[in-house]
Structure formats: C-alpha cells, structure tokens
Amino acid sequence: MHTKLLKKYYLNWFLIFSLVCFCSPVVYSKSNQDPTIDNRQNVFIFYESVNDEHQEFVNQLLTELTKEFSHYKFQTHDITEPASIETNFKQKDCFVTVGLTPLKVVSAFRTANPIYSTYVSQFHLDKIIDIYANFGSNITGIYQEQSYIRQILLAKSIIPNLENVFLILNRNTRYQLDEYRSVTEKLNLNLDYKIVNLQTSPQIILAKYKNKNSALIVMNDQVHHNKEKLTSLLTTSYRNNIPIIGNRQSDIKYAAMASVYSNDSSLINEISSDLPNFCSDRTQRKAKYLKSFGVNANQQIGDYLGYTSLDTDDLKTLINSMELNLKGKLKND
C-alpha cells in the first residue's frame, strides 16, 4: 500500500514537471516577441507618387530611418490613394509629410498627433501651422528653401562691394518683407523691391536697375520664379549686369549665377536627429531652416557677367566665416 502511494506521488510530480518544461518555452518566446512587434511606435510617411523627386527622397528617408531606429515602425503612404488614408491615419502615432499636398491632407484631419513637414516653403508651412494651431495640431518641420540671410551672405561673398539688393515679391512672399528689411539694414545694404501679380513682367521691373554692386535675390516662388519666368529674367540680368542669387539647387539651371540650397542627405540627417524626440515628447517646436547648406554656381553665367572664378567651396567657407562674425546680430532660424 505504501509503495503504491509512493509511486502515485512520484508519477504526479513527473507529470507536473513535464508540463512545465513543455510549456515554458512557448510562454517565454511570446513574452519576448510582443515588445518588439506590438509595442513599437508607428511613424507614417505621407508623400505624393506623381512627384519623382519626392518619391526618391522618401525611399532614401525610409532606408535611413529604418536602419537607425529599430524601435519605430515606419510605413509609407501615397496620398494619391485616398481610400485608405483615414483608416491608416487613425492607427498611427507620428507623421512625416513630404510636399505641400500631403501636408494639407494630413493637417485637415486636425489630429493632435505630431506632424513633421518637409519640402514645403516657409510661407506655406508657417501658414498651415498658424491655421491648425487653433485646433490643437502639433506641426513643425524644415523649410524647403535656404534662408534670405544666407542668400545675402552668398551675394556678399561674390560681390565684396555689394550695395543694393533687389527683391521681386508676390502676394505670399510679401508677408516676410519686414524680415527682409531688417536683415538687409543690419548688413548695411539698400533694399529695393516690387510686389507683382501674375500679369507683371519681372524683367521689366529689373530693367531700371543698372548697378555693378547689386544682386537680385530670387525667392522660393513657384509662380513668378518658375522655369519659364526665370529664363526670361536671365536676359535682363545679362543686359544690366546684375547677378541673380537663388535659394534652391535648381535655380542655377535657369537663371541664378549662384545659389544656396538644402541637399537631401543633410535634410535626412536632421530629420533623423529631430524625429525621435518630437514623436515621443510631442512638445511644440518652431519650424526652421536646415542648419547645413550647400552652394552651387553656374560658371557660364558667371563668365558672362565677369565673375570668372566661382569656387563653391570657397564661397561656402566665406559664408560660414561671415555667419560666425554676425553671431548674435542676426538669427538664422
């Protein structure tokens, strides 16, 4: 009798031990997978597939973010497929938009989730931020163009005796006129400007200026400074010997003698630096210009205007030097 009870006792313990050993790996495996798969924060990148430039940028951005931040789950969404935007949108924690149309689409949902904008001009990004601040939206980002300050410093790097700066503004860019005036005055330069409409010919405005120590500063104005109008403006630039200074990489293709610009690799690096904190702490942040910059030049235009040695590395060094000297006097944000 005692022997039977003892056998039954050991048999029960053996069954319990076997059950624990058999089941434990399953429980352990599941508990290790859940934080990695289910608890990652979602970041959705919205773009517009009809824009090849934006498509390429999104591919590069996604590659870099995925490599650097494994604790986030990154996904892309093409806004030209609107049917599933709202369904996907409600499930995500943080958003990146590439271009103006995606920013408008995402902002229109009036979400409290953080939105980080890229490839949008200062005027349009600031306007959208102001509008949706009334609905509690948290929108920030990096402006598409480089700052007016850096354009002026580039002009001064090329033209040491620079005296006059000309601006052609439209109904949007005119709202930054006070900022342009302030910067120009602090650099002891004269500012002349004209606010134009779609019917105004920019080259007619520039025709009255004939001064060797002058520069025309081209704004990020897709309407008045598009390919066709920039090309026609170039003729007047040649005739009056006035260099055009741009703030985007493409400006030198059509009219600008030189340009400061934001390159994609630097933009991606700065987004990678900003995004984790912005998505996690959700603190309101001011939109800004990209910290780093590049300089490019059209030497053919330079030769025609008498600037025969436009070394972009030297020009960038001069701009950096002037920025250091002006630190505290001017803000580049």
C-alpha positions as CSV (number, residue, x, y, z in Angstrom):
1,M,0.0,0.0,0.0
2,H,2.8,2.4,1.0
3,T,4.6,1.5,-2.3
4,K,1.6,2.3,-4.4
5,L,1.1,5.7,-2.8
6,L,4.7,6.5,-3.3
7,K,4.6,5.6,-7.0
8,K,1.5,7.7,-7.4
9,Y,3.2,10.6,-5.7
10,Y,6.3,10.4,-8.0
11,L,4.1,10.0,-11.1
12,N,2.1,13.2,-10.3
13,W,5.3,15.2,-9.8
14,F,6.7,13.8,-13.0
15,L,3.6,14.9,-14.9
16,I,3.8,18.4,-13.4
17,F,7.5,18.7,-14.2
18,S,6.9,17.6,-17.8
19,L,4.1,20.1,-18.3
20,V,6.2,23.0,-17.0
21,C,9.2,22.0,-19.2
22,F,7.0,21.6,-22.2
23,C,5.0,24.8,-21.9
24,S,7.6,27.2,-20.6
25,P,9.4,27.8,-23.9
26,V,6.1,28.8,-25.6
27,V,5.4,31.4,-22.8
28,Y,8.9,32.7,-22.9
29,S,9.0,33.1,-26.6
30,K,5.8,35.0,-26.7
31,S,6.8,37.4,-23.9
32,N,10.0,38.2,-25.8
33,Q,8.3,38.9,-29.1
34,D,5.5,41.2,-28.0
35,P,7.5,44.4,-27.1
36,T,9.4,44.2,-30.4
37,I,6.4,43.6,-32.7
38,D,3.3,45.0,-31.0
39,N,4.7,47.9,-28.9
40,R,6.7,49.8,-31.4
41,Q,5.7,53.4,-32.1
42,N,4.3,53.9,-35.6
43,V,5.6,56.6,-37.9
44,F,3.7,57.1,-41.2
45,I,5.4,58.9,-44.1
46,F,2.9,60.6,-46.5
47,Y,4.0,61.5,-50.0
48,E,2.7,62.1,-53.5
49,S,3.8,59.5,-56.0
50,V,3.3,61.8,-59.0
51,N,6.4,63.7,-57.9
52,D,9.5,61.7,-58.8
53,E,11.8,64.0,-56.7
54,H,9.7,63.4,-53.6
55,Q,9.4,59.6,-54.3
56,E,13.2,59.3,-54.4
57,F,13.6,61.3,-51.2
58,V,11.0,59.1,-49.4
59,N,12.9,56.0,-50.4
60,Q,16.2,57.4,-49.0
61,L,14.5,58.7,-45.9
62,L,12.8,55.4,-45.2
63,T,16.0,53.5,-45.7
64,E,17.9,55.7,-43.2
65,L,15.2,55.8,-40.6
66,T,14.6,52.1,-40.6
67,K,18.3,51.5,-40.3
68,E,18.8,53.9,-37.4
69,F,15.6,53.4,-35.3
70,S,14.5,49.8,-35.0
71,H,12.1,50.7,-32.1
72,Y,9.9,52.5,-34.6
73,K,7.7,51.0,-37.2
74,F,7.9,53.1,-40.4
75,Q,5.4,52.9,-43.2
76,T,4.8,55.0,-46.3
77,H,1.5,56.1,-47.8
78,D,0.8,57.6,-51.2
79,I,-1.9,60.3,-50.8
80,T,-3.0,59.7,-54.4
81,E,-4.7,56.6,-53.0
82,P,-7.2,58.4,-50.7
83,A,-9.5,55.5,-50.0
84,S,-7.4,54.1,-47.1
85,I,-5.9,57.3,-45.7
86,E,-8.3,57.7,-42.9
87,T,-8.2,54.1,-41.8
88,N,-4.4,54.0,-41.7
89,F,-4.3,57.5,-40.2
90,K,-6.2,56.7,-37.1
91,Q,-3.8,53.9,-36.1
92,K,-0.6,55.9,-36.2
93,D,1.4,57.8,-33.6
94,C,3.5,60.2,-35.6
95,F,3.6,61.6,-39.1
96,V,6.1,62.8,-41.7
97,T,4.8,64.7,-44.8
98,V,6.8,65.2,-48.0
99,G,5.5,68.1,-50.0
100,L,2.7,70.7,-49.7
101,T,-0.3,68.5,-50.8
102,P,0.4,65.7,-48.3
103,L,0.8,68.3,-45.5
104,K,-2.6,69.8,-46.4
105,V,-4.3,66.3,-46.5
106,V,-2.9,65.2,-43.1
107,S,-3.4,68.6,-41.4
108,A,-7.0,68.6,-42.5
109,F,-7.7,65.7,-40.1
110,R,-7.0,68.1,-37.2
111,T,-5.1,65.4,-35.4
112,A,-3.3,66.0,-32.1
113,N,-0.5,63.6,-33.2
114,P,2.8,65.2,-34.2
115,I,3.3,66.1,-37.9
116,Y,6.8,66.8,-39.3
117,S,6.8,68.6,-42.6
118,T,9.4,68.6,-45.4
119,Y,9.6,70.0,-48.9
120,V,7.3,73.0,-48.1
121,S,8.2,76.7,-48.4
122,Q,8.4,78.9,-45.4
123,F,5.3,80.8,-46.3
124,H,3.1,77.8,-46.8
125,L,4.4,75.9,-43.8
126,D,4.0,78.8,-41.4
127,K,0.5,79.5,-42.7
128,I,-0.6,75.9,-42.1
129,I,0.9,75.9,-38.7
130,D,-1.0,79.1,-37.8
131,I,-4.3,77.8,-39.1
132,Y,-4.2,74.4,-37.4
133,A,-2.8,75.7,-34.1
134,N,-6.4,76.8,-33.4
135,F,-7.4,73.1,-33.5
136,G,-4.6,71.9,-31.2
137,S,-2.5,70.5,-34.0
138,N,1.3,70.0,-33.4
139,I,3.0,70.7,-36.7
140,T,6.7,71.6,-37.3
141,G,9.3,70.9,-40.0
142,I,12.2,72.2,-42.1
143,Y,11.6,74.8,-44.8
144,Q,12.3,73.7,-48.3
145,E,14.5,76.7,-49.2
146,Q,17.5,78.2,-47.5
147,S,17.2,81.5,-45.6
148,Y,17.3,85.0,-47.0
149,I,20.2,85.7,-44.7
150,R,22.4,83.1,-46.4
151,Q,21.4,84.4,-49.9
152,I,22.6,87.8,-48.9
153,L,25.8,86.4,-47.5
154,L,26.4,84.4,-50.7
155,A,25.9,87.7,-52.7
156,K,28.4,89.4,-50.4
157,S,30.9,86.5,-50.9
158,I,30.7,87.0,-54.7
159,I,30.4,90.8,-54.7
160,P,32.6,92.2,-51.8
161,N,31.3,95.8,-52.5
162,L,27.7,94.8,-52.6
163,E,25.4,97.8,-52.0
164,N,22.0,97.1,-53.4
165,V,19.6,94.1,-53.1
166,F,16.5,93.8,-55.3
167,L,13.5,91.6,-54.5
168,I,10.5,90.6,-56.6
169,L,7.7,89.6,-54.3
170,N,4.2,88.2,-54.8
171,R,1.1,88.3,-52.5
172,N,2.6,85.4,-50.5
173,T,6.2,86.3,-50.1
174,R,5.4,90.0,-49.3
175,Y,4.4,88.9,-45.8
176,Q,8.1,88.4,-45.0
177,L,9.0,91.9,-46.1
178,D,9.7,93.2,-42.6
179,E,12.1,90.3,-42.0
180,Y,13.9,91.1,-45.3
181,R,14.1,94.8,-44.5
182,S,15.5,94.1,-41.0
183,V,18.2,91.7,-42.3
184,T,19.2,94.0,-45.2
185,E,19.5,97.0,-42.9
186,K,21.6,95.2,-40.3
187,L,24.0,94.3,-43.1
188,N,24.2,97.9,-44.2
189,L,22.7,97.3,-47.6
190,N,19.9,99.1,-49.6
191,L,16.8,97.1,-50.3
192,D,14.5,97.8,-53.3
193,Y,11.5,95.6,-54.0
194,K,8.4,95.3,-56.1
195,I,5.2,93.3,-55.4
196,V,3.9,91.9,-58.6
197,N,0.9,89.9,-59.8
198,L,0.7,87.2,-62.5
199,Q,0.5,89.7,-65.3
200,T,3.6,91.7,-64.3
201,S,6.8,91.0,-66.2
202,P,9.6,90.7,-63.7
203,Q,12.2,91.6,-66.3
204,I,10.6,94.9,-66.9
205,I,10.9,95.7,-63.2
206,L,14.6,94.8,-63.2
207,A,15.3,96.7,-66.3
208,K,15.5,100.1,-64.5
209,Y,18.4,98.8,-62.3
210,K,21.9,99.1,-63.7
211,N,24.4,98.9,-60.9
212,K,27.6,96.8,-60.8
213,N,27.3,96.4,-57.0
214,S,23.8,94.9,-57.0
215,A,22.2,91.5,-56.8
216,L,18.7,90.2,-57.4
217,I,17.6,87.7,-54.7
218,V,15.2,85.0,-56.0
219,M,12.6,83.8,-53.6
220,N,11.0,80.4,-53.3
221,D,8.1,81.5,-55.5
222,Q,6.9,78.7,-57.8
223,V,4.6,81.1,-59.7
224,H,6.8,84.1,-60.5
225,H,10.1,82.3,-60.4
226,N,9.3,79.2,-62.3
227,K,11.4,77.8,-65.1
228,E,9.9,80.0,-67.9
229,K,10.0,83.3,-66.0
230,L,13.5,82.7,-64.6
231,T,14.8,82.0,-68.1
232,S,13.3,85.3,-69.4
233,L,14.7,87.1,-66.4
234,L,18.2,85.9,-67.3
235,T,18.3,88.1,-70.4
236,T,17.7,91.3,-68.3
237,S,20.3,90.0,-65.8
238,Y,22.9,89.9,-68.6
239,R,21.9,93.2,-70.1
240,N,22.1,95.1,-66.7
241,N,25.0,93.1,-65.3
242,I,23.1,92.1,-62.2
243,P,23.7,88.6,-60.8
244,I,20.7,86.5,-59.6
245,I,21.1,84.6,-56.3
246,G,18.9,81.6,-55.6
247,N,17.8,79.6,-52.6
248,R,17.2,76.2,-54.2
249,Q,19.5,73.9,-56.1
250,S,17.5,74.1,-59.3
251,D,17.7,77.9,-59.6
252,I,21.1,77.8,-61.3
253,K,19.7,75.7,-64.2
254,Y,17.6,78.6,-65.5
255,A,18.8,82.0,-64.3
256,A,20.8,82.2,-61.0
257,M,24.5,82.7,-61.1
258,A,24.8,81.1,-57.7
259,S,22.6,79.6,-55.1
260,V,22.5,78.3,-51.5
261,Y,20.5,75.2,-51.2
262,S,19.5,72.3,-48.9
263,N,20.6,68.9,-50.0
264,D,18.7,65.7,-49.3
265,S,21.4,63.9,-47.3
266,S,21.7,66.8,-44.8
267,L,17.9,67.0,-44.6
268,I,17.6,63.3,-43.9
269,N,20.3,63.6,-41.2
270,E,18.5,66.4,-39.5
271,I,15.1,64.7,-39.7
272,S,16.7,61.6,-38.1
273,S,18.0,63.8,-35.3
274,D,14.7,65.6,-34.7
275,L,12.1,62.9,-35.2
276,P,12.6,60.6,-32.1
277,N,12.2,63.4,-29.6
278,F,9.4,65.1,-31.5
279,C,7.4,61.9,-31.7
280,S,8.0,60.8,-28.1
281,D,7.7,64.0,-26.1
282,R,5.3,65.8,-28.5
283,T,6.5,69.2,-27.5
284,Q,5.6,72.1,-29.8
285,R,8.6,73.1,-31.9
286,K,9.1,76.0,-34.3
287,A,9.7,75.3,-37.9
288,K,13.2,76.1,-39.1
289,Y,15.7,76.3,-41.9
290,L,18.1,73.4,-42.4
291,K,21.2,74.0,-40.4
292,S,23.7,72.9,-43.0
293,F,23.7,74.2,-46.6
294,G,25.4,73.7,-50.0
295,V,26.5,76.2,-52.6
296,N,26.3,75.7,-56.3
297,A,27.1,78.0,-59.2
298,N,26.6,78.4,-62.9
299,Q,30.0,79.3,-64.2
300,Q,28.8,80.0,-67.7
301,I,26.5,82.8,-66.3
302,G,29.4,84.0,-64.1
303,D,31.8,84.3,-67.0
304,Y,29.3,86.4,-69.0
305,L,28.8,88.7,-66.0
306,G,32.6,89.0,-65.3
307,Y,32.8,86.6,-62.3
308,T,35.3,84.2,-63.7
309,S,36.1,82.1,-60.6
310,L,33.1,80.9,-58.7
311,D,34.6,78.3,-56.4
312,T,31.7,76.9,-54.4
313,D,33.9,75.5,-51.6
314,D,35.5,78.9,-51.2
315,L,32.1,80.6,-51.2
316,K,30.7,78.3,-48.6
317,T,33.8,78.9,-46.4
318,L,33.2,82.7,-46.7
319,I,29.5,82.3,-45.8
320,N,30.4,80.3,-42.7
321,S,33.0,82.9,-41.7
322,M,30.5,85.7,-42.0
323,E,27.9,83.8,-40.1
324,L,30.4,83.4,-37.2
325,N,31.2,87.1,-37.3
326,L,27.5,88.0,-37.3
327,K,26.5,85.6,-34.5
328,G,24.2,87.4,-32.1
329,K,23.5,90.2,-34.6
330,L,21.4,88.0,-36.9
331,K,19.3,84.9,-36.4
332,N,19.2,82.2,-39.0
333,D,16.1,80.2,-37.7
